Amino acid sequence: MNGMEAPQADGPCRSLVSVEVHLHPDEARLALHEEALRGLGLPPKELSPKWLYDERGSQLFEDITRLPEYYPTRREREILRAHAHDIARLSGADTLIELGSGTSEKTRLLLGALRHTGQLRRFVPFDVSEHFLRRAALTLARDYPGLSVHAVVGDFERHLEHLPRGGRRLVAFLGGTIGNFKPRARARFFQEVADSLLPGDGLLLGTDLLKDRSRLFAAYNDSAGVTAAFNRNVLHVLNRELGSDFDVNAFTHLAPFDEEQGWIEMRLISQRPQVVRLPAIRSAAHFEAGEVLRTEVSCKFRPPQVEAELFAAGLHLAAWWTDSARDFALSLSFKP
């Protein structure tokens, strides 16, 4: 474990920041190598969405959340503004754990509500970037004097067993990120979350709801082309990390809705036949004209489906909230 102290807070309180590292840059690089070797040889070719989020990709995604077509971030924030105090009261949590925390911007609504109830003792941001987490943890410790901030650097698909114990915990998984998991992987994830919880601990889950297909299409194919730039950025990541020679401009972005699967599918489509060299993994990827590289799926949900999947993992739904347009939902479930 690596630790560091936050700067002296205003007043007599002193906030302590600790950082626990379970994912080092070399491990992430090796994981990318292994996935590229496997995923670029599949029919269809596919990569995990986690590789979209380098520094530039994360900034592009922040830009996406402010686009008029992209509703999930605004809708989820609306729900949190309206119900953060209900969540704090029902959860009874003194420890808030956020998976995929990023800047923890929306989480501040929860932190404020938990602090208002007098319960809040500890915040645990969990994400893959050590540099990003250290900076965010110090900012939060400064802004919430007396709050213990215990950051965990890890991959929530691999390191959930390292969530710190103690107190009554609420795990927040926001933003609709659960939609990036296909059904089998999602069931496994829910089970791993449930196994990491103790009786009385809760899960606060953000899910994007099924809706008019034209609105879904617009949200992932915005008129300004920001999502297209975000999607193509993964090719820059591969060029940088694998020494590959993807011609980024030779791929176009398309994100259609798959009715059979119930998900938006982010695609990069090769505009011509091409062979891409991948020196770091001693391989090459062959693309035909029109061939697809799938970079993300984003599943959309109906409320009964969410409740059933949580129940199958041993989590009992206690509360459900939607925004005024019923675009997005937050659910609170508990380990009995």
URQUI-V565025 format. One record per residue. OMEGA is omega as a letter, one per 20 degrees, with the letter a starting at -180 (999 if undefined). NEAR is the number of other C-alpha atoms within 10 Angstrom. Layout:
omega: (OMEGA & OMEGA)
near: (NEAR & NEAR)
This chain:
omega: (r & a & r & a & r & r & r & r & r & r & a & a & r & a & r & r & r & a & a & a & r & r & a & a & a & r & r & r & r & r & r & r & a & a & r & r & a & a & a & r & a & r & i & r & a & r & r & r & a & a & r & a & r & a & r & r & r & r & r & r & r & r & r & a & r & r & a & a & a & a & a & a & r & a & r & r & r & r & a & r & a & a & a & a & r & r & r & a & a & a & a & a & r & r & r & r & r & r & a & a & a & a & a & a & a & a & r & r & r & r & r & a & r & r & a & r & a & a & a & r & a & r & a & r & a & a & a & a & r & a & a & a & r & a & a & a & r & r & a & r & r & a & r & a & a & a & r & r & a & a & r & r & a & r & a & r & a & a & a & r & a & r & a & r & r & r & r & a & r & r & r & r & a & r & a & a & r & r & r & r & r & a & a & r & r & r & r & r & r & a & r & r & a & a & a & a & r & r & a & r & a & r & r & a & r & r & r & a & r & a & r & a & a & r & r & a & a & a & a & r & a & a & a & r & a & r & r & r & r & a & a & a & r & r & r & r & a & r & a & a & a & a & a & a & r & r & a & a & r & r & r & a & r & r & r & r & r & a & a & a & a & r & r & a & r & a & r & a & r & a & a & r & a & r & a & r & a & a & a & r & r & a & r & r & a & r & r & r & a & a & a & r & a & a & a & r & r & a & r & a & r & a & a & r & r & a & a & a & r & a & r & r & r & r & a & a & a & a & a & r & r & r & a & r & a & r & a & a & r & r & r & r & a & r & a & 999)
near: (8 & 9 & 14 & 11 & 14 & 21 & 14 & 14 & 16 & 12 & 8 & 8 & 12 & 19 & 20 & 23 & 23 & 20 & 22 & 18 & 18 & 16 & 18 & 13 & 11 & 9 & 11 & 16 & 13 & 13 & 12 & 22 & 18 & 12 & 15 & 22 & 18 & 13 & 19 & 19 & 15 & 13 & 10 & 11 & 19 & 20 & 19 & 16 & 17 & 14 & 18 & 24 & 19 & 15 & 11 & 15 & 21 & 14 & 12 & 20 & 17 & 12 & 14 & 22 & 15 & 12 & 17 & 12 & 18 & 21 & 19 & 21 & 19 & 18 & 21 & 25 & 19 & 17 & 17 & 23 & 14 & 15 & 18 & 21 & 20 & 15 & 22 & 24 & 14 & 13 & 23 & 19 & 24 & 20 & 25 & 26 & 26 & 23 & 23 & 21 & 23 & 18 & 16 & 18 & 12 & 19 & 22 & 16 & 18 & 23 & 24 & 16 & 22 & 25 & 17 & 12 & 14 & 11 & 17 & 23 & 18 & 21 & 24 & 25 & 28 & 26 & 21 & 24 & 22 & 21 & 9 & 15 & 23 & 21 & 11 & 20 & 25 & 21 & 14 & 22 & 24 & 20 & 14 & 20 & 18 & 19 & 21 & 22 & 27 & 24 & 29 & 31 & 25 & 24 & 18 & 18 & 11 & 12 & 15 & 19 & 13 & 15 & 22 & 16 & 12 & 10 & 14 & 20 & 25 & 27 & 23 & 22 & 19 & 21 & 23 & 22 & 16 & 21 & 21 & 20 & 18 & 16 & 14 & 8 & 13 & 16 & 16 & 15 & 19 & 20 & 18 & 18 & 22 & 21 & 15 & 16 & 23 & 16 & 12 & 15 & 22 & 29 & 26 & 21 & 21 & 23 & 26 & 27 & 21 & 17 & 14 & 9 & 14 & 10 & 13 & 21 & 17 & 16 & 21 & 24 & 20 & 16 & 13 & 11 & 13 & 17 & 25 & 22 & 16 & 21 & 29 & 22 & 20 & 23 & 21 & 21 & 21 & 20 & 20 & 11 & 16 & 19 & 15 & 21 & 17 & 19 & 13 & 16 & 10 & 15 & 23 & 17 & 21 & 20 & 25 & 18 & 21 & 13 & 9 & 6 & 13 & 14 & 22 & 24 & 20 & 24 & 24 & 26 & 19 & 21 & 16 & 13 & 12 & 15 & 13 & 15 & 18 & 21 & 14 & 14 & 16 & 9 & 14 & 16 & 18 & 12 & 19 & 13 & 13 & 14 & 19 & 22 & 22 & 22 & 21 & 24 & 22 & 22 & 24 & 21 & 19 & 13 & 14 & 8 & 10 & 16 & 17 & 14 & 16 & 22 & 17 & 12 & 18 & 18 & 26 & 18 & 19 & 13 & 14 & 14 & 18 & 22 & 18 & 10 & 7 & 13 & 17 & 28 & 25 & 24 & 20 & 22 & 24 & 23 & 20 & 13)
